[in-house]
């Protein structure tokens, strides 16, 4: 579907994104952070500092398009807020490459009107989709996204996580029968 990066180009982009992700990594031995998943942790990855940065968003969008180059999908998106800049970056870049891929956003709470109260964008019923997530922890928000998309008869072709915290989310989603691609893991961020 989309353009596949060659090895040299992929490695260069990965290196640039990895530096941005490492800069967004916050560790505090004295504090405990409550993550959006509800889990407690001594560290968090402030991924929006990467995905909302013009350069970071551009590079992440390229990695996402590379991660879906071999599948046929109709749209890309995920649960707000983490997925929003990722899906939009990939969508805009796909247009620039001549293969426009609409983005969609899954709301946490439904709006009170419309055919798809949880979904924003031009997602058609029965679409094949890729789901993106900024930081995959337990997989609960992605699973909720999948269930909302099932109500629209959508088929999830692949799940792309910017960073896998390696806390069971990937394994949980794979047990449900979904292919999960993590662009980076927390281990990548911790390596020097």
N, C-alpha and C positions, 0 to 999 in steps of 0.2 A: 504494500500500500504506500507507505512513505519511504523516504530515502534512507538507506542503511549507511551508517557512518563506516568509513574504513578504520582499521585498527589504530593507526596513528592519530587520526582526528578524534576518535572516541577517547583514547587515552589522554589527549590534550584537554578535551572538554571535561572529562572526569577529574583530572588534576585541578583544574580551575574551580569546579564546583566543590570538590573536596576541601580546598583551602577555605572557601566561603563557609562551608558547613562547620569546619573546625573553629572558625572565628565566631560562629553562632552557638557553639557548645558552651553550656554554663554548668559548672560543677561547684558545689558548695558542701563540704564535709559537715559543716555546722547546721545546715538547713535541710528541711525536707520539703520538696515541691510536690504539690498535688497536680498530677497531669490531667488533661482533659478526659482521659480514660477513667479517672478516679483513683488510679494507682499512685502510690507514693514513691518518690525517687530522690536521690541526692543530685541528680543531674537532669537537665532537659536540653532539647535542641530547639533553639528559636528559629525554626526553618523559614518563617515568614521574612526574616532578615535576608534570606537568600532568594526565595521565590518572588518577593515583591521588589527586589532590586532589579533595575533594568537589565544589567549584565547577567545576574544570576538567573532571572526568569528566562532570558533568552537561551542560556546554556542548558538549564533544566528542561526547557521545551524541546531542545534538540535531542537530549538523552531520552526523553519520553517518546518522541517520534521514532528514534532508533529502536526502542524497546517494543514498538508495535509494528515495525516495518513489515513483518511477515504474517500479519493477520488482517482480515477484512472486517472493519467495524464502521458503524454509522455515526458514532458520537463518542465523546470522551468527557468524563466528569467525575464528581464524587461529592462527599459530604462537605458542606460549608464549615468552616472557613479555610481549612488547610488545603483542600483540593482546588479551591477557586483559582488562585493565580497559576497553578500548574496546568489545569485544564485550559485556561484561557491562553497561556503561552503556547501550548501545543497546538491549539486551534488556530491562532493567528499565524504561527509558523507554517502550518499545513496549507493555509491559504496562499502564503507566499511561495510555496513549492508547487502550487497548481493542483493540489489534492485537498480541497477544503473539508475540514472535519469539524462539525459543530461541537460546541462545548455545552454542558449542562451543569446545573448546580442542584444538589439535593438539600432542601431546607431541613433544619432540625425540628421546626414546628410548621404545621401546614398553614397555608393561607386559607381564608374562608371561601374561596371561589375558584373557578377554573376546573379544567378536566383533570389536571394532575396537581393537586394542592401542595405536594411536597417537592415538585420539580420545576425549576426555572430553566428556560432556554427552549430550543426547538427540538426537543427529544420526541421522536415519533414512537407510538405504541409498536412493540415488536422489534425495536432496534437491537442491533448487536453493538455492545458497548465495551469500552475499557474504563475501568475505575482507577482513579489516581488517589493517593493518600500521601500526605507529607511525612508523617512519622507513624509507623505501624507499631503498635504496642500489643494489645490483647486481641485486636481484630474486631472489636465490638462495633465500632462506627462503620467499618466497611461491611460487616454482616448486616447491619441495619440498612445501609445503602442498597445492598443486594436485595433485601426483602422489599424495600420500597420499589425498586426497579422491576421486581417480579410482578408487582401489581399492574405494571404497564406491559407485561409480557416481554420484557427486554431480556436478552441473553448476555451474560457477562462473559466476554471472550478472554479477558486477562485483567489482572490487578497489578498496578505499578505503584510501589512504595518508594518514595525518595530515600527514606532511611528506615531500616528495620531495626528496632531496639533489641531484637532477639529475646523477646519475652513471651513467645508462644503464639503471636498473632498470625504469622505466616503459616505455621503448622496447623492452626485451627482452620484457617481458610482453605488450605490444601485438603484437609480431611473432609471439608464440605464439597470438594470436587473442583476447586478453582485453581487456576495457575496463577502464582504470585511471583512477580519479578521485583526484587529489591535492588535499586540502583546503587545503594550503599548500605552498610550495616554500621551499628554503633562501633563495632571493632575497627572498621575503616577509619572512623573519626579519632579513635584512641591510639592508633599506630603513629609513630613519629616518622 
